[in-house]
Amino acid sequence: MQQEEINKCERELNLSLPRSYREFLLRSNGAHLFYSEELEACSDDVWWASSGIKIFGTGELLSYRHYRRITSSPFNDPEDPSILAFAYLGRVSTGDFCAFDTAFVGDEYPVLDCDQDYPSSKWKESPIAFSFEEWLLKMFDRIVNHKSLPEYWFSDTLHNNSLGILGSSTDYC
């Protein structure tokens, strides 16, 4: 990706993207993490496991922001315009996403868990990371060092998301 494409995206969004996310975009214009084609054909019990976490590129940032603005919230709660979604949590299959709190002043923005079960005003109360880089590092640490699923901000006991509970990848089908 070229720097000019990122600059154009920032102009259209009318904001500066966080430093660590800009660096990510320069190397990869988005990513689909923890996606598994093998799991697509599995039983209904684990249909969600294959969809992964989609980190948006510049085009997806713009189109998802437009989508969020034209769809209604389950609470008829107008979403705070300073919330910028950058990752769709398809693996958890709830419509949830992660976003930056762009109202924060600095070269990094806090990362929010945008849980559709709560109004957007609640999302800012408990950031799950203080930068995109920290968010990524915590996810990979959770996978590699803790042998658990990437959503480190979820409680294993509440969401049954540890790999030990799910078993090995061969146990899915």
Secondary structure, DSSP 8 states (H G I E B T S, - for coil): --HHHHHHHHHHHTS---HHHHHHHHH-S-EEES--SGGGGS-GGGGGGGS-EEE--HHHHHHHHHHHHHS--TT-----TTEEEEEE-GGGTSS-EEEEETTS-SSS--EEEE-TTS-HHHHTTS-SBSSHHHHHHHHHHHHHTT-B-S-TTS-HHHHT-BHHHH--GGG--
